[in-house]
Amino acid sequence: MKIAIVAPANRLDPAVAERVKALAGNLYPNRVTLYVHPQCHLASGHFAGDDAARAAAFVEVANDPSFDAVWFARGGYGSCRIVESVLPKLTDVARRKTYLGYSDLGTLLAGLYGKAFPHVAHGPMPSDILRDGGEAAVRRALAFLVDRAPEAVEPTTRASKSIAFNLKTFASLLGTPLAPDITGHVLLLEDVSEYMYAIDRAFFQVTSNPGVRRAAGIRLGRCSQIPPNDPDFAKTEVDVAQHWCKVSGIPYLGRADIGHDADNKVVPFGDIAMS
């Protein structure tokens, strides 16, 4: 199996790429080849190369029939700057691949899913190897990409049509052509480094959307590294999710095992039988 790594958002350090390649080689000798596109190591201000370079690298590997999967290198920011230019350039070859990432890459995942790409998933990326216990996250991602290992997948998604996003990334998609149709889906949401009032505001925006109100329910992943607020917001992320689900009439279905951490599980978009 050949897996291409590209960076539509922030840069991947070459040393990190080598660690991930070594781990994959140890886990899957003679079974898996990781190709790290040179674009991953470019630097253009905040981004892994300018918009044109990032777009060209993604289209190149997506349309290359020698690759079985596209694994996004890391999050940060930048996917929205290229998504509408790359989608029309993707061929039927690209449609057959698996795409894996999360955080900012939710924008590209939403665009692909909206174009009926059947193998799209929210899950760990190569850069997660830098997290505390992050090797486990990379192992989980590879287990999904290579073997579709059931233990790599968020358990609740096995019984429902699901879709998962970073909360702020998903909120930014609403009202754009990239907003996915989540009718009948369970929507899994997680977040990182946001104040509680910002999480509350984002849940208001998300649950007020008519399309989101057609979801089968919402599950809340982990909201981590929440900065202290002055005065204290005095409500947890669970309080917030339950409040806005009640107001909007969307069923709150409990917690989900996803987040910006090493325990982040894979969420295949749609019916899990498709992925």
Secondary structure as GFF3:
##gff-version 3
##sequence-region A 1 275
A	DSSP	beta_strand	2	6	.	.	.	ID=ss1
A	DSSP	alpha_helix	14	27	.	.	.	ID=ss2
A	DSSP	beta_strand	33	36	.	.	.	ID=ss3
A	DSSP	three_ten_helix	38	41	.	.	.	ID=ss4
A	DSSP	alpha_helix	51	62	.	.	.	ID=ss5
A	DSSP	beta_strand	69	72	.	.	.	ID=ss6
A	DSSP	three_ten_helix	79	81	.	.	.	ID=ss7
A	DSSP	alpha_helix	83	86	.	.	.	ID=ss8
A	DSSP	three_ten_helix	87	89	.	.	.	ID=ss9
A	DSSP	alpha_helix	92	95	.	.	.	ID=ss10
A	DSSP	beta_strand	98	101	.	.	.	ID=ss11
A	DSSP	three_ten_helix	103	105	.	.	.	ID=ss12
A	DSSP	alpha_helix	106	114	.	.	.	ID=ss13
A	DSSP	beta_strand	120	122	.	.	.	ID=ss14
A	DSSP	three_ten_helix	126	130	.	.	.	ID=ss15
A	DSSP	alpha_helix	134	147	.	.	.	ID=ss16
A	DSSP	three_ten_helix	150	152	.	.	.	ID=ss17
A	DSSP	three_ten_helix	155	159	.	.	.	ID=ss18
A	DSSP	beta_strand	162	166	.	.	.	ID=ss19
A	DSSP	alpha_helix	167	173	.	.	.	ID=ss20
A	DSSP	beta_strand	186	192	.	.	.	ID=ss21
A	DSSP	alpha_helix	196	208	.	.	.	ID=ss22
A	DSSP	three_ten_helix	212	214	.	.	.	ID=ss23
A	DSSP	beta_strand	217	224	.	.	.	ID=ss24
A	DSSP	alpha_helix	237	248	.	.	.	ID=ss25
A	DSSP	beta_strand	252	255	.	.	.	ID=ss26
A	DSSP	beta_strand	267	268	.	.	.	ID=ss27
A	DSSP	three_ten_helix	272	274	.	.	.	ID=ss28
###
